[in-house]
Amino acid sequence: MGIYRLVLASPRHPDARRLVARHVDPSWLKQRGYEIARSLGEAAAVWTAEASAGRPGLALRCRSGHALTIETE
């Protein structure tokens, strides 16, 4: 069983990603990501499959330019 990370990227500093949470259950991180997206004014965001650095993951993009991703460690 792996550990997953929820990471937030700001539109002002997309390369300075910030670790928001770590958890063994990716569905818990998905719910936390929805809460963060709603706090940023994005009520209709949907998780999509995205590969980063050759690893599969999930991404949630907000209209504000913020991006949340779930990655495995």
C-alpha positions as CSV (number, residue, x, y, z in Angstrom):
1,M,0.0,0.0,0.0
2,G,1.4,3.4,-1.0
3,I,1.3,6.9,0.3
4,Y,-0.3,9.6,-1.9
5,R,0.3,13.3,-1.9
6,L,-2.0,16.2,-2.6
7,V,0.0,19.1,-4.1
8,L,-1.1,22.6,-4.9
9,A,0.5,24.8,-7.6
10,S,-0.2,28.6,-7.7
11,P,-0.7,30.4,-11.0
12,R,1.9,33.0,-9.8
13,H,4.6,30.4,-9.0
14,P,3.7,27.2,-10.8
15,D,7.1,25.7,-10.2
16,A,6.9,26.3,-6.4
17,R,4.4,23.5,-5.7
18,R,3.2,23.1,-2.1
19,L,2.4,19.8,-0.3
20,V,-1.1,20.1,1.1
21,A,-1.6,16.6,2.5
22,R,-0.3,13.0,2.6
23,H,-2.6,10.0,3.0
24,V,-2.9,6.3,2.3
25,D,-6.4,6.7,0.8
26,P,-6.5,8.7,-2.5
27,S,-10.3,9.2,-2.2
28,W,-9.7,11.1,1.0
29,L,-7.3,13.4,-0.9
30,K,-9.8,13.8,-3.7
31,Q,-12.4,15.0,-1.2
32,R,-9.9,17.4,0.4
33,G,-9.0,18.7,-3.1
34,Y,-12.7,19.4,-3.8
35,E,-12.8,21.4,-0.6
36,I,-9.8,23.4,-1.5
37,A,-11.1,24.1,-5.1
38,R,-14.5,25.3,-3.6
39,S,-12.5,27.7,-1.3
40,L,-10.8,29.0,-4.4
41,G,-14.2,29.7,-6.0
42,E,-14.3,26.6,-8.3
43,A,-17.5,24.7,-7.5
44,A,-17.6,22.6,-10.7
45,A,-14.0,21.3,-11.0
46,V,-13.6,17.6,-11.9
47,W,-10.6,15.3,-11.4
48,T,-8.9,14.1,-14.6
49,A,-6.2,11.5,-15.3
50,E,-2.8,13.1,-15.9
51,A,0.7,11.6,-16.1
52,S,3.5,13.6,-14.6
53,A,7.1,12.6,-14.6
54,G,6.2,9.3,-16.1
55,R,3.8,8.4,-13.2
56,P,0.0,8.3,-13.4
57,G,-1.9,10.8,-11.3
58,L,-5.0,12.9,-11.0
59,A,-5.3,16.6,-11.7
60,L,-7.9,19.2,-10.8
61,R,-7.6,22.6,-12.5
62,C,-9.3,25.7,-11.2
63,R,-10.4,28.7,-13.3
64,S,-8.3,30.9,-11.0
65,G,-5.2,29.1,-12.4
66,H,-4.5,27.0,-9.3
67,A,-3.9,23.3,-10.0
68,L,-4.2,20.4,-7.5
69,T,-2.6,17.0,-8.2
70,I,-2.6,13.7,-6.5
71,E,0.7,11.8,-6.9
72,T,2.2,8.6,-5.5
73,E,5.3,8.8,-3.4
